[in-house]
């Protein structure tokens, strides 16, 4: 299923279809998370041992230029990649589980209108990546915090600062 989706997307954008590029695109599309080139290389090699590291890098560059992948930045200025469906959109990137969610242009349009109105700036193109915690990770981290019961007592040092 994922391979046929990747194949159709490659064909729609006019990217030359090679077995290596198809394998790389299919693994990236299946991942659903931001993935470094090395991580992608390791995953692709499990099924296609003949694929070289340089082929993965060249294919990622081609997928990015065709709009089928986007390069993101991890901490430490490490590049990671995410599969993109055709059409302009932005991303919500969970820094905990690395899941990437597409964010439609309709969510960003009010910001663009505000910039235009307040600054007199006409936005031609915007690419926004929002980094934070997804709903699932956020609810897990909130549920692991100790809950206060009853009254909260403020110590003498804290009262002195008030």
VOKEMAR-667559 format. One line per 3 residues: their letters; for each residue x, y, z of N, C-alpha, C. Coordinates in nm, 3 decimals, always signed. Last residue first. Layout:
A) X Y Z X Y Z X Y Z | ...
This chain:
XXX) +0.636 +3.742 +4.849 +0.506 +3.790 +4.799 +0.482 +3.934 +4.830 | +0.861 +3.664 +4.981 +0.878 +3.718 +4.844 +0.750 +3.779 +4.791 | +0.759 +3.556 +5.210 +0.839 +3.679 +5.223 +0.858 +3.744 +5.086
XXX) +0.641 +3.325 +5.122 +0.554 +3.434 +5.168 +0.632 +3.564 +5.175 | +0.872 +3.174 +5.066 +0.787 +3.213 +4.955 +0.694 +3.327 +4.995 | +0.964 +3.139 +5.327 +1.050 +3.207 +5.228 +0.966 +3.256 +5.110
XXX) +0.753 +2.995 +5.446 +0.789 +3.129 +5.495 +0.870 +3.206 +5.392 | +0.549 +2.821 +5.197 +0.650 +2.831 +5.302 +0.683 +2.974 +5.336 | +0.215 +2.754 +5.148 +0.326 +2.836 +5.103 +0.421 +2.852 +5.219
XXX) +0.031 +2.471 +5.074 +0.088 +2.556 +5.177 +0.209 +2.630 +5.121 | -0.265 +2.398 +4.921 -0.123 +2.413 +4.897 -0.070 +2.510 +5.000 | -0.514 +2.170 +5.032 -0.458 +2.305 +5.024 -0.309 +2.300 +4.995
XXX) -0.567 +1.870 +4.837 -0.605 +1.965 +4.942 -0.541 +2.101 +4.919 | -0.290 +1.754 +4.657 -0.419 +1.724 +4.719 -0.445 +1.827 +4.827 | -0.133 +1.761 +4.344 -0.147 +1.820 +4.478 -0.285 +1.787 +4.531
XXX) +0.012 +1.492 +4.171 -0.102 +1.583 +4.186 -0.110 +1.632 +4.330 | +0.311 +1.452 +3.987 +0.236 +1.430 +4.111 +0.125 +1.534 +4.124 | +0.295 +1.365 +3.641 +0.328 +1.464 +3.744 +0.249 +1.434 +3.870
XXX) +0.197 +1.194 +3.454 +0.305 +1.143 +3.538 +0.348 +1.242 +3.645 | +0.011 +1.333 +3.311 -0.040 +1.229 +3.401 +0.070 +1.174 +3.490 | +0.174 +1.497 +3.158 +0.088 +1.558 +3.261 +0.041 +1.453 +3.360
XXX) +0.288 +1.312 +2.985 +0.376 +1.384 +3.078 +0.295 +1.452 +3.189 | +0.060 +1.222 +2.848 +0.141 +1.126 +2.926 +0.228 +1.199 +3.028 | -0.020 +1.452 +2.719 -0.109 +1.396 +2.821 -0.035 +1.294 +2.906
XXX) +0.200 +1.487 +2.549 +0.166 +1.590 +2.647 +0.077 +1.534 +2.756 | +0.185 +1.266 +2.384 +0.301 +1.281 +2.473 +0.271 +1.383 +2.583 | -0.067 +1.322 +2.258 -0.042 +1.197 +2.328 +0.073 +1.210 +2.427
XXX) -0.031 +1.574 +2.135 -0.135 +1.553 +2.237 -0.107 +1.429 +2.320 | +0.323 +1.648 +2.110 +0.192 +1.611 +2.055 +0.094 +1.586 +2.169 | +0.526 +1.922 +2.193 +0.478 +1.789 +2.228 +0.340 +1.765 +2.168
XXX) +0.727 +2.089 +1.947 +0.670 +2.081 +2.080 +0.629 +1.938 +2.110 | +0.760 +2.305 +1.671 +0.820 +2.199 +1.753 +0.760 +2.204 +1.892 | +0.638 +2.376 +1.359 +0.616 +2.400 +1.501 +0.669 +2.280 +1.578
XXX) +0.741 +2.521 +1.075 +0.751 +2.396 +1.148 +0.739 +2.430 +1.295 | +0.640 +2.680 +0.782 +0.644 +2.683 +0.928 +0.649 +2.542 +0.984 | +0.700 +2.870 +0.519 +0.718 +2.731 +0.561 +0.737 +2.734 +0.711
XXX) +0.544 +3.080 +0.285 +0.586 +3.056 +0.423 +0.599 +2.906 +0.445 | +0.534 +3.334 +0.039 +0.549 +3.192 +0.071 +0.594 +3.180 +0.216 | +0.466 +3.600 +0.032 +0.455 +3.520 -0.090 +0.454 +3.371 -0.061
XXX) +0.315 +3.844 +0.221 +0.382 +3.714 +0.228 +0.357 +3.639 +0.098 | +0.364 +4.176 +0.242 +0.291 +4.078 +0.161 +0.371 +3.947 +0.160 | +0.330 +4.387 +0.513 +0.419 +4.294 +0.445 +0.336 +4.192 +0.370
XXX) +0.218 +4.558 +0.694 +0.217 +4.597 +0.553 +0.306 +4.509 +0.468 | +0.190 +4.489 +0.956 +0.324 +4.524 +0.909 +0.328 +4.574 +0.765 | -0.082 +4.436 +1.002 -0.003 +4.512 +1.100 +0.129 +4.563 +1.046
XXX) -0.171 +4.297 +0.767 -0.244 +4.411 +0.820 -0.155 +4.497 +0.911 | +0.021 +4.091 +0.734 -0.009 +4.185 +0.625 -0.073 +4.313 +0.679 | +0.002 +3.962 +0.979 +0.130 +4.019 +0.935 +0.107 +4.124 +0.827
XXX) -0.266 +3.879 +0.965 -0.223 +3.970 +1.070 -0.091 +4.038 +1.032 | -0.253 +3.698 +0.749 -0.338 +3.818 +0.740 -0.298 +3.923 +0.844 | -0.086 +3.505 +0.861 -0.043 +3.576 +0.740 -0.124 +3.706 +0.724
XXX) -0.253 +3.415 +1.067 -0.123 +3.475 +1.098 -0.073 +3.558 +0.980 | -0.468 +3.302 +0.922 -0.490 +3.419 +1.009 -0.359 +3.490 +1.048 | -0.329 +3.084 +0.783 -0.381 +3.201 +0.711 -0.410 +3.320 +0.803
XXX) -0.275 +2.859 +0.924 -0.173 +2.963 +0.924 -0.224 +3.093 +0.860 | -0.486 +2.689 +0.880 -0.447 +2.718 +1.019 -0.351 +2.836 +1.029 | -0.492 +2.662 +0.607 -0.603 +2.733 +0.671 -0.572 +2.767 +0.817
XXX) -0.283 +2.496 +0.542 -0.265 +2.639 +0.521 -0.374 +2.720 +0.592 | -0.253 +2.227 +0.784 -0.301 +2.290 +0.661 -0.282 +2.441 +0.660 | -0.001 +2.034 +0.895 -0.086 +2.145 +0.939 -0.124 +2.222 +0.813
XXX) +0.084 +1.696 +0.957 +0.066 +1.806 +0.864 -0.030 +1.909 +0.922 | +0.301 +1.581 +1.208 +0.163 +1.596 +1.163 +0.155 +1.714 +1.068 | +0.531 +1.347 +1.314 +0.511 +1.470 +1.238 +0.369 +1.470 +1.186
XXX) +0.689 +1.221 +1.605 +0.580 +1.214 +1.509 +0.565 +1.350 +1.442 | +0.878 +1.219 +1.806 +0.923 +1.252 +1.670 +0.814 +1.235 +1.564 | +0.824 +1.207 +2.075 +0.810 +1.082 +1.999 +0.847 +1.097 +1.851
XXX) +0.924 +1.475 +2.145 +0.934 +1.358 +2.232 +0.930 +1.229 +2.151 | +0.874 +1.671 +1.968 +1.013 +1.653 +2.006 +1.033 +1.534 +2.099 | +0.662 +1.660 +1.701 +0.673 +1.625 +1.842 +0.819 +1.596 +1.874
XXX) +0.576 +1.908 +1.487 +0.677 +1.806 +1.509 +0.691 +1.782 +1.659 | +0.365 +2.004 +1.243 +0.372 +1.999 +1.388 +0.464 +1.882 +1.420 | +0.412 +2.191 +0.939 +0.426 +2.071 +1.021 +0.421 +2.100 +1.170
XXX) +0.221 +2.291 +0.644 +0.322 +2.315 +0.747 +0.325 +2.191 +0.837 | +0.176 +2.282 +0.287 +0.132 +2.266 +0.425 +0.250 +2.291 +0.518 | +0.080 +2.248 -0.049 +0.151 +2.326 +0.052 +0.089 +2.305 +0.189
XXX) +0.104 +1.935 -0.214 +0.024 +2.048 -0.167 +0.094 +2.118 -0.053 | +0.162 +1.585 -0.157 +0.165 +1.704 -0.243 +0.070 +1.812 -0.191 | +0.284 +1.487 +0.163 +0.185 +1.472 +0.057 +0.192 +1.598 -0.028
XXX) +0.610 +1.411 +0.261 +0.504 +1.512 +0.247 +0.409 +1.473 +0.135 | +0.819 +1.263 +0.501 +0.743 +1.247 +0.377 +0.632 +1.350 +0.374 | +1.101 +1.423 +0.639 +0.967 +1.372 +0.659 +0.899 +1.367 +0.522
XXX) +1.429 +1.419 +0.781 +1.339 +1.429 +0.666 +1.204 +1.370 +0.703 | +1.686 +1.612 +0.936 +1.596 +1.498 +0.936 +1.495 +1.523 +0.824 | +2.011 +1.727 +1.015 +1.895 +1.726 +0.926 +1.817 +1.597 +0.943
XXX) +2.128 +1.878 +1.304 +2.122 +1.754 +1.228 +1.997 +1.757 +1.142 | +2.178 +2.081 +1.489 +2.183 +2.110 +1.345 +2.194 +1.984 +1.260 | +2.119 +2.027 +1.747 +2.256 +2.000 +1.704 +2.275 +2.018 +1.555
XXX) +1.787 +1.907 +1.698 +1.887 +1.974 +1.782 +2.028 +1.933 +1.739 | +1.695 +1.895 +1.349 +1.696 +1.840 +1.484 +1.794 +1.921 +1.567 | +1.507 +2.035 +1.094 +1.629 +2.042 +1.173 +1.608 +1.986 +1.311
XXX) +1.395 +1.889 +0.785 +1.371 +1.953 +0.914 +1.502 +1.957 +0.989 | +1.299 +1.879 +0.453 +1.413 +1.871 +0.544 +1.379 +1.951 +0.669 | +1.037 +1.692 +0.314 +1.086 +1.820 +0.365 +1.199 +1.794 +0.462
XXX) +0.921 +1.546 +0.010 +0.982 +1.534 +0.143 +1.024 +1.674 +0.185 | +0.811 +1.621 -0.222 +0.759 +1.498 -0.161 +0.820 +1.470 -0.025 | +0.914 +1.828 -0.370 +0.806 +1.858 -0.276 +0.746 +1.736 -0.209
XXX) +1.134 +1.791 -0.523 +1.005 +1.760 -0.587 +0.887 +1.790 -0.495 | +1.336 +1.842 -0.343 +1.316 +1.938 -0.453 +1.185 +1.914 -0.527 | +1.304 +1.614 -0.180 +1.283 +1.747 -0.125 +1.255 +1.846 -0.238
XXX) +1.375 +1.412 -0.361 +1.241 +1.412 -0.303 +1.206 +1.549 -0.244 | +1.645 +1.482 -0.405 +1.549 +1.484 -0.517 +1.405 +1.487 -0.465 | +1.751 +1.442 -0.149 +1.759 +1.575 -0.212 +1.657 +1.587 -0.325
XXX) +1.701 +1.166 -0.128 +1.636 +1.261 -0.036 +1.638 +1.402 -0.094 | +1.873 +1.072 -0.328 +1.728 +1.052 -0.340 +1.652 +1.146 -0.248 | +2.123 +1.139 -0.222 +2.079 +1.197 -0.351 +1.928 +1.186 -0.368
XXX) +2.118 +0.982 +0.016 +2.130 +1.128 +0.022 +2.083 +1.194 -0.108 | +2.097 +0.723 -0.096 +1.994 +0.772 -0.003 +2.000 +0.924 +0.002 | +2.333 +0.710 -0.242 +2.205 +0.699 -0.312 +2.092 +0.752 -0.225
XXX) +2.521 +0.714 -0.038 +2.514 +0.828 -0.130 +2.382 +0.828 -0.208 | +2.480 +0.458 +0.073 +2.449 +0.578 +0.151 +2.434 +0.701 +0.059 | +2.333 +0.216 -0.154 +2.443 +0.285 -0.088 +2.397 +0.412 -0.017
XXX) +2.164 -0.090 -0.165 +2.153 +0.056 -0.171 +2.265 +0.120 -0.091 | +2.167 -0.365 -0.127 +2.251 -0.310 -0.233 +2.251 -0.157 -0.238 | +1.978 -0.449 +0.055 +2.117 -0.440 +0.099 +2.209 -0.374 -0.003
XXX) +1.687 -0.391 +0.126 +1.759 -0.366 +0.000 +1.906 -0.342 +0.031 | +1.595 -0.433 +0.379 +1.527 -0.502 +0.269 +1.604 -0.492 +0.138 | +1.778 -0.295 +0.534 +1.724 -0.422 +0.585 +1.658 -0.503 +0.474
XXX) +1.828 -0.053 +0.410 +1.924 -0.162 +0.391 +1.874 -0.296 +0.443 | +1.628 +0.112 +0.511 +1.619 +0.068 +0.372 +1.709 -0.053 +0.349 | +1.726 +0.159 +0.773 +1.597 +0.092 +0.752 +1.585 +0.035 +0.611
XXX) +1.969 +0.294 +0.725 +1.967 +0.169 +0.803 +1.838 +0.091 +0.779 | +1.872 +0.519 +0.585 +1.966 +0.427 +0.521 +1.963 +0.291 +0.593 | +1.727 +0.640 +0.791 +1.659 +0.593 +0.671 +1.744 +0.490 +0.598
XXX) +1.934 +0.706 +0.963 +1.827 +0.616 +1.010 +1.752 +0.557 +0.891 | +2.076 +0.882 +0.794 +2.140 +0.759 +0.843 +2.035 +0.659 +0.890 | +1.893 +1.089 +0.759 +1.937 +1.012 +0.642 +2.000 +0.880 +0.686
XXX) +1.641 +1.080 +1.018 +1.768 +1.126 +0.962 +1.803 +1.039 +0.841 | +1.299 +1.154 +1.019 +1.401 +1.050 +1.015 +1.529 +1.107 +0.955 | +0.988 +1.210 +1.166 +1.107 +1.269 +1.106 +1.222 +1.172 +1.125
XXX) +0.742 +0.959 +1.087 +0.818 +1.041 +1.181 +0.934 +1.105 +1.107 | +0.636 +0.788 +0.905 +0.544 +0.875 +0.977 +0.610 +0.963 +1.081 | +0.732 +0.562 +0.751 +0.785 +0.595 +0.883 +0.689 +0.680 +0.964
XXX) +0.635 +0.545 +0.494 +0.583 +0.452 +0.594 +0.621 +0.495 +0.735 | +0.787 +0.731 +0.355 +0.642 +0.751 +0.366 +0.582 +0.665 +0.477 | +1.040 +0.608 +0.373 +1.018 +0.740 +0.433 +0.869 +0.765 +0.454
XXX) +0.990 +0.373 +0.228 +1.028 +0.363 +0.369 +1.004 +0.497 +0.439 | +0.929 +0.484 -0.025 +0.830 +0.401 +0.045 +0.862 +0.391 +0.194 | +1.166 +0.615 -0.094 +1.043 +0.693 -0.076 +0.940 +0.613 +0.003
XXX) +1.338 +0.393 -0.114 +1.367 +0.500 -0.018 +1.240 +0.580 +0.011 | +1.217 +0.249 -0.324 +1.238 +0.187 -0.193 +1.259 +0.292 -0.085 | +1.229 +0.441 -0.530 +1.100 +0.391 -0.484 +1.113 +0.329 -0.345
XXX) +1.505 +0.462 -0.562 +1.428 +0.579 -0.520 +1.292 +0.538 -0.467 | +1.563 +0.199 -0.650 +1.623 +0.254 -0.529 +1.541 +0.370 -0.475 | +1.418 +0.172 -0.891 +1.389 +0.083 -0.778 +1.444 +0.137 -0.645
XXX) +1.309 +0.494 -1.008 +1.409 +0.387 -1.005 +1.375 +0.297 -0.888 | +1.151 +0.732 -1.183 +1.122 +0.618 -1.097 +1.231 +0.513 -1.112 | +1.197 +1.073 -1.173 +1.232 +0.949 -1.241 +1.221 +0.834 -1.142
XXX) +0.921 +1.271 -1.095 +1.050 +1.220 -1.049 +1.076 +1.087 -1.119 | +0.673 +1.376 -1.151 +0.769 +1.364 -1.260 +0.907 +1.319 -1.217 | +0.475 +1.377 -0.969 +0.567 +1.492 -0.966 +0.674 +1.483 -1.073
XXX) +0.347 +1.137 -1.022 +0.273 +1.263 -1.036 +0.366 +1.383 -1.044 | +0.545 +0.947 -0.956 +0.501 +0.961 -1.095 +0.430 +1.094 -1.118 | +0.557 +0.982 -0.678 +0.676 +1.003 -0.760 +0.638 +1.026 -0.906
XXX) +0.294 +0.908 -0.611 +0.341 +1.044 -0.584 +0.465 +1.077 -0.667 | +0.295 +0.637 -0.687 +0.202 +0.732 -0.750 +0.248 +0.875 -0.731 | +0.491 +0.541 -0.508 +0.510 +0.531 -0.653 +0.421 +0.629 -0.726
XXX) +0.370 +0.587 -0.263 +0.496 +0.654 -0.294 +0.520 +0.653 -0.445 | +0.153 +0.413 -0.294 +0.130 +0.555 -0.268 +0.255 +0.635 -0.305 | +0.285 +0.169 -0.324 +0.206 +0.219 -0.437 +0.174 +0.367 -0.419
XXX) +0.404 +0.151 -0.070 +0.489 +0.157 -0.190 +0.411 +0.209 -0.308 | +0.183 +0.134 +0.095 +0.267 +0.253 +0.104 +0.353 +0.265 -0.021 | +0.083 -0.120 +0.000 +0.000 +0.000 +0.000 +0.087 +0.126 +0.000
